[in-house]
Amino acid sequence: MNMLFPLLAVLIWSINAVVSKLSATAIDPAAISFYRWLLALIALTPFVLPGVIRHWGAIRANWWKLLVLGMLGMVLYQSLAYYAAHSVSALFMGIIVSLIPLLTILISIVLLRVAPTVGIAIGSLLSLAGLIWLVSAGNPAELLQHGIGKGELMMFAATAAYALYGVLTKRWAIALPNWQSLYVQIVFGVVLLLPNFLMAQDVALTSQNIPLVLFAGIPASIIAPYLWIHGVMRLGANTASIFMNLAPVFTAIIAVLFLHEHLHSYHLIGGGITLLGVILSQRLRTPLARKAKQTAECES
């Protein structure tokens, strides 16, 4: 039963990748980004605002950290994904998002002084190879000639922003309950998204895009985080993080069934290698320094 919490959270986030792709033809990226978090803010206010007021001292002391987290998690991560959806498939988006655990580990090495492991070294190389195969559609030589597309770069930047978000959340360990912290981040996110929203040409809500906004604003922004937080509490962060590896699988199935996207061999090969690299980085925890020391002793 406990496993259902992270499993359902990952499923909702996987559906949201498909929603992001659908939004590309239904609503301006600046509009859905703003409406999504405004809706989440309105829905959470009656339940969370009293706690925010009680913890106002801690919020005031850490406002700039909450601002940075809001910019990374609420503005850059999802906004870049909405823009990327104009030129990349939901399949691709799901596979790139699966890199978040690996990128989190790599950033943690720098910011949290986490010791590098054999799994991180091997996993990083494998994921890089898988990513090259995926982005080049199975033809790396083409990648050298034409480079990486704007959509691919934006999706990679989005995942890097969210990985940094996770690392900074752990490093700063702001003394606030999860929901109060999330609420203030959403407030900053809405404020930061407002200028781009006001400059957008068409921000109209229609019968076609309202369901997308509703899903992004409630299940993806409130229900999924609630399920994930409880999953982490019940299973532990390390166990819960394993479920993130199912995101590209769920996204692929949903994209093929509902968007009629075609699953090509380079998706399977590149995505599989990328996912294998992520899993190895999580599971092989032998310290790299000790391995290097043992090798040096054998050579001498």
C-alpha positions as CSV (number, residue, x, y, z in Angstrom):
1,M,0.0,0.0,0.0
2,N,2.8,2.4,0.9
3,M,4.3,2.0,-2.6
4,L,1.1,3.4,-4.2
5,F,2.0,6.9,-3.0
6,P,5.2,7.4,-5.1
7,L,3.8,5.2,-7.9
8,L,0.7,7.4,-8.3
9,A,2.7,10.6,-8.0
10,V,5.0,9.4,-10.8
11,L,2.0,8.4,-12.9
12,I,0.5,11.9,-12.5
13,W,3.7,13.6,-13.5
14,S,4.0,11.3,-16.5
15,I,0.5,12.2,-17.6
16,N,1.6,15.9,-17.2
17,A,4.3,15.4,-19.7
18,V,1.6,14.5,-22.2
19,V,-0.5,17.4,-21.1
20,S,2.5,19.7,-21.7
21,K,2.7,18.3,-25.3
22,L,-1.0,18.9,-25.8
23,S,-0.7,22.4,-24.5
24,A,1.7,23.3,-27.3
25,T,-1.2,23.7,-29.8
26,A,-3.8,24.8,-27.3
27,I,-2.4,27.6,-25.2
28,D,0.6,30.0,-25.0
29,P,3.4,28.5,-22.8
30,A,3.5,31.8,-20.8
31,A,-0.3,31.5,-20.2
32,I,-0.4,27.9,-19.0
33,S,2.7,28.4,-16.8
34,F,1.0,31.3,-15.0
35,Y,-2.5,29.9,-14.9
36,R,-1.2,26.6,-13.5
37,W,0.5,28.1,-10.5
38,L,-2.2,30.7,-9.9
39,L,-4.8,27.9,-9.7
40,A,-2.6,25.9,-7.3
41,L,-2.1,29.1,-5.2
42,I,-5.8,29.7,-5.0
43,A,-6.6,26.1,-4.2
44,L,-4.0,25.9,-1.4
45,T,-4.7,29.3,0.2
46,P,-7.6,28.3,2.5
47,F,-5.6,25.3,3.9
48,V,-2.0,26.6,4.0
49,L,-2.2,30.4,4.6
50,P,-2.9,30.1,8.4
51,G,0.3,28.1,8.7
52,V,2.2,30.5,6.6
53,I,1.2,33.3,8.9
54,R,2.3,31.3,12.0
55,H,5.7,30.7,10.4
56,W,6.1,34.2,9.1
57,G,9.4,34.8,11.0
58,A,11.1,31.8,9.3
59,I,9.7,32.9,5.9
60,R,11.0,36.4,6.3
61,A,14.4,35.1,7.3
62,N,14.6,32.7,4.3
63,W,12.7,34.7,1.7
64,W,15.5,34.9,-0.8
65,K,16.1,31.1,-0.6
66,L,12.4,30.5,-1.2
67,L,12.5,33.0,-4.1
68,V,15.4,31.0,-5.7
69,L,13.5,27.7,-5.2
70,G,10.4,29.2,-6.7
71,M,12.3,30.4,-9.7
72,L,13.9,27.0,-10.3
73,G,11.0,24.7,-9.5
74,M,7.9,26.7,-10.5
75,V,9.3,29.0,-13.3
76,L,12.2,27.5,-15.1
77,Y,11.4,23.8,-14.8
78,Q,7.9,23.7,-16.1
79,S,8.0,26.8,-18.3
80,L,10.9,25.5,-20.3
81,A,9.1,22.2,-20.7
82,Y,6.0,24.0,-22.1
83,Y,8.2,25.9,-24.6
84,A,10.2,22.7,-25.5
85,A,6.9,20.8,-26.2
86,H,6.6,22.9,-29.4
87,S,9.5,21.0,-31.0
88,V,10.1,17.7,-29.1
89,S,7.8,14.7,-28.4
90,A,6.3,13.7,-25.1
91,L,8.3,10.5,-25.4
92,F,11.5,12.6,-25.5
93,M,10.4,14.7,-22.6
94,G,9.7,11.7,-20.5
95,I,13.1,10.2,-21.1
96,I,15.0,13.5,-20.4
97,V,13.1,13.9,-17.2
98,S,14.4,10.5,-16.1
99,L,17.8,12.2,-15.9
100,I,16.8,14.2,-12.9
101,P,18.1,11.7,-10.3
102,L,21.5,11.4,-12.0
103,L,21.8,15.2,-12.4
104,T,20.8,15.6,-8.7
105,I,23.6,13.3,-7.7
106,L,26.2,15.1,-9.9
107,I,25.2,18.5,-8.6
108,S,25.3,17.1,-5.0
109,I,28.9,16.2,-5.6
110,V,29.7,19.9,-6.1
111,L,27.3,21.6,-3.6
112,L,26.9,19.0,-0.9
113,R,30.3,17.4,-1.1
114,V,28.8,14.0,-1.8
115,A,31.6,11.5,-2.5
116,P,31.6,10.3,-6.1
117,T,30.9,6.6,-6.6
118,V,31.7,3.9,-9.2
119,G,28.0,4.0,-10.1
120,I,28.0,7.7,-10.7
121,A,31.1,7.5,-13.0
122,I,29.7,4.6,-15.0
123,G,26.2,5.8,-15.0
124,S,27.1,9.3,-16.2
125,L,29.0,7.9,-19.2
126,L,26.2,5.5,-20.0
127,S,23.5,8.2,-19.7
128,L,25.5,10.6,-21.8
129,A,25.9,7.9,-24.5
130,G,22.2,7.2,-24.4
131,L,21.3,10.9,-24.5
132,I,23.5,11.4,-27.6
133,W,21.8,8.4,-29.3
134,L,18.4,9.7,-28.4
135,V,18.9,13.3,-29.5
136,S,20.5,12.3,-32.7
137,A,17.7,9.8,-33.5
138,G,20.3,7.0,-33.6
139,N,22.7,8.8,-35.8
140,P,25.4,10.6,-33.8
141,A,27.2,11.8,-36.9
142,E,24.1,14.0,-37.7
143,L,24.4,15.6,-34.3
144,L,27.9,16.8,-35.1
145,Q,26.7,18.4,-38.3
146,H,23.5,20.0,-37.2
147,G,24.0,20.4,-33.4
148,I,21.3,20.1,-30.7
149,G,17.9,21.6,-31.3
150,K,16.4,24.4,-29.2
151,G,13.7,22.2,-27.8
152,E,16.2,19.5,-26.6
153,L,18.4,22.2,-25.0
154,M,15.4,23.6,-23.2
155,M,14.3,20.2,-21.9
156,F,17.8,19.5,-20.6
157,A,17.9,23.0,-19.0
158,A,14.5,22.3,-17.4
159,T,15.7,19.0,-15.8
160,A,19.0,20.6,-14.6
161,A,16.9,23.4,-13.0
162,Y,14.8,20.9,-11.1
163,A,17.8,18.8,-10.1
164,L,19.4,22.0,-8.7
165,Y,16.1,22.7,-6.9
166,G,16.2,19.4,-5.2
167,V,19.8,19.8,-4.1
168,L,19.3,23.4,-2.8
169,T,16.2,22.2,-0.9
170,K,18.3,19.6,0.9
171,R,21.3,21.9,1.4
172,W,19.3,24.8,2.9
173,A,16.9,22.7,4.9
174,I,14.6,25.6,5.6
175,A,12.8,25.3,8.9
176,L,9.3,25.3,7.4
177,P,6.7,22.5,7.0
178,N,6.6,21.2,3.5
179,W,3.3,22.8,2.5
180,Q,4.2,26.2,3.9
181,S,7.5,26.1,2.0
182,L,5.8,25.0,-1.2
183,Y,3.1,27.7,-0.9
184,V,5.6,30.6,-0.5
185,Q,7.6,29.2,-3.5
186,I,4.4,29.2,-5.5
187,V,3.7,32.8,-4.5
188,F,7.1,33.8,-5.8
189,G,6.6,31.7,-8.9
190,V,3.4,33.4,-9.8
191,V,5.0,36.9,-9.3
192,L,8.0,35.9,-11.5
193,L,5.7,34.5,-14.2
194,L,3.4,37.5,-14.3
195,P,5.6,39.8,-16.6
196,N,5.9,37.1,-19.3
197,F,2.2,36.4,-19.0
198,L,1.3,40.0,-19.5
199,M,3.5,40.2,-22.6
200,A,1.9,37.1,-24.2
201,Q,-0.3,37.7,-27.2
202,D,-3.1,35.3,-26.5
203,V,-3.8,34.2,-22.9
204,A,-7.5,33.3,-23.5
205,L,-9.0,30.3,-21.7
206,T,-11.0,28.1,-24.0
207,S,-12.9,24.8,-23.8
208,Q,-9.8,23.2,-25.4
209,N,-7.2,24.4,-22.9
210,I,-9.1,24.7,-19.6
211,P,-8.9,20.9,-18.9
212,L,-5.1,21.1,-19.5
213,V,-4.8,24.0,-17.0
214,L,-6.9,22.2,-14.5
215,F,-4.8,19.1,-14.6
216,A,-1.6,21.0,-14.5
217,G,-2.8,23.2,-11.6
218,I,-4.4,20.5,-9.3
219,P,-3.3,16.9,-9.9
220,A,0.3,17.8,-11.1
221,S,0.9,20.7,-8.8
222,I,-0.9,19.6,-5.6
223,I,-2.0,16.0,-5.6
224,A,1.2,14.5,-7.0
225,P,3.5,16.5,-4.5
226,Y,1.2,15.4,-1.6
227,L,1.5,11.7,-2.7
228,W,5.2,12.0,-3.2
229,I,5.8,13.6,0.2
230,H,3.9,10.8,1.9
231,G,5.8,8.3,-0.1
232,V,9.1,9.7,1.0
233,M,7.8,9.7,4.6
234,R,6.7,6.1,4.5
235,L,9.4,4.5,2.4
236,G,12.4,6.9,2.7
237,A,13.9,9.2,0.0
238,N,16.2,6.5,-1.5
239,T,13.4,4.0,-2.0
240,A,10.9,6.5,-3.2
241,S,13.4,7.9,-5.8
242,I,13.6,4.5,-7.5
243,F,10.0,5.0,-8.7
244,M,11.1,8.0,-10.7
245,N,12.7,5.5,-13.1
246,L,9.2,4.5,-14.1
247,A,8.4,8.0,-15.5
248,P,9.7,7.4,-19.0
249,V,7.9,4.1,-19.2
250,F,4.6,5.6,-18.1
251,T,5.1,8.6,-20.4
252,A,5.9,6.4,-23.4
253,I,2.8,4.2,-22.9
254,I,0.5,7.2,-22.5
255,A,2.1,9.1,-25.5
256,V,1.8,6.1,-27.8
257,L,-1.8,5.4,-26.8
258,F,-3.2,8.9,-26.6
259,L,-1.0,11.1,-28.8
260,H,-0.3,8.3,-31.3
261,E,3.4,9.1,-31.1
262,H,5.6,6.5,-32.7
263,L,8.0,4.5,-30.6
264,H,11.2,4.1,-32.7
265,S,14.2,1.9,-32.0
266,Y,16.3,4.9,-31.1
267,H,13.8,5.7,-28.3
268,L,14.2,2.2,-26.9
269,I,18.0,2.1,-27.3
270,G,18.8,5.6,-26.3
271,G,16.2,5.7,-23.5
272,G,17.2,2.3,-22.2
273,I,20.9,3.2,-22.0
274,T,20.1,6.5,-20.4
275,L,17.8,4.8,-17.8
276,L,20.4,2.1,-17.2
277,G,22.9,4.8,-16.4
278,V,20.6,6.5,-13.9
279,I,19.8,3.1,-12.2
280,L,23.6,2.3,-11.9
281,S,24.3,5.7,-10.5
282,Q,21.7,5.0,-7.8
283,R,22.6,1.4,-7.0
284,L,26.4,1.1,-7.3
285,R,27.6,3.0,-4.2
286,T,31.2,1.9,-4.0
287,P,33.3,5.1,-3.4
288,L,35.3,6.0,-6.5
289,A,38.2,7.2,-4.4
290,R,38.6,3.8,-2.7
291,K,38.4,2.0,-6.1
292,A,41.1,4.3,-7.5
293,K,43.3,3.6,-4.4
294,Q,42.9,-0.1,-4.8
295,T,43.8,0.1,-8.5
296,A,46.9,2.1,-7.7
297,E,48.0,-0.4,-5.0
298,C,47.6,-3.3,-7.5
299,E,49.7,-1.5,-10.1
300,S,52.5,-0.8,-7.6
